[in-house]
Amino acid sequence: MAALLIGGPVAARAADGLAFAWQQHPGARLPLDTRVDEAGRKVAIGEAFGRAPVILDLGYYHCPSLCGVARSDMIAALGNSGMVSGRDFSVVVLSIDPAETPADAARAKAADLAQAPFATSADWHYFTGSGAAIDSVADAVGFHDRYDSALKQFMHPAGIVVLTKGGVVSSYLLGVGYSGGELRAAVLRAGSGGIARAALPILLLCFHFDAATGRYTLAVVKLLKLLAGLTVAGVLGLLFALSRARRVA
């Protein structure tokens, strides 16, 4: 349906993009023994867990599109949340590009911490890893990506995962632009061990996004409009079916 409505090469891109939506896994456990690199040192990703809920961001440090914007939105939301870094939450950023290095991660961390005077460096972890390590974490939380050689970018969805201090997926915040209140509620839920239902699907791809203008190209704009329409139609269809079932009963 998406392909028919959008048409042509744009349809191929749009339909392909649908394959990169989050497959949410509330209650799944992160493989905490996965070995990653932090500041040139091989560690288990589980070393970032245990003290407080963890906000997990999957992206890459040389991203020309949405990754930096998404992290800036996360930082702004945390700054407005009233929470204390290290006590209430920790942050884990994992590069999805196995070619990136600890030096790339260190530069990204320094730039992000400059935006976040409230952050505690010891509780903000910027990791790189092998393809197998990245896949292990990504598969656990339902994250999919693919490198587009023509665009020289990774196709992947935007959003963050909030996990309990034990590494269990508590909830997802999808897309970008969430508020401090939303993030605080998600972290508090994780702190109490709560598991939220899967979030409403929002497909924002870090793909065909122009970081200079802050806008998506026409292909993705059309896809997003289509998805919005299908979501509304789906909700209306569900309400109609429930109304009929109630009358029959």
Secondary structure, 3 states (H helix, E strand, C coil): CHHHHHCHHHHHHHHHHHCCCCCCCCCCECCCCCEEEECCEEEEHHHHCCCCCEEEEEECCCCCCCHHHHHHHHHHHHHCCCCCECCCEEEEEEECCCCCCHHHHHHHHHHHHHHCCCCCHHHEEEEECCHHHHHHHHHHHCCCCEEECCCCEEECECEEEEECCCCEEEEEEECCCCCHHHHHHHHHHHHCCCCCCCCCCCCCECCCEECCCCEECHHHHHHHHHHHHHHHHHHHHHHHHHHHHHHHC
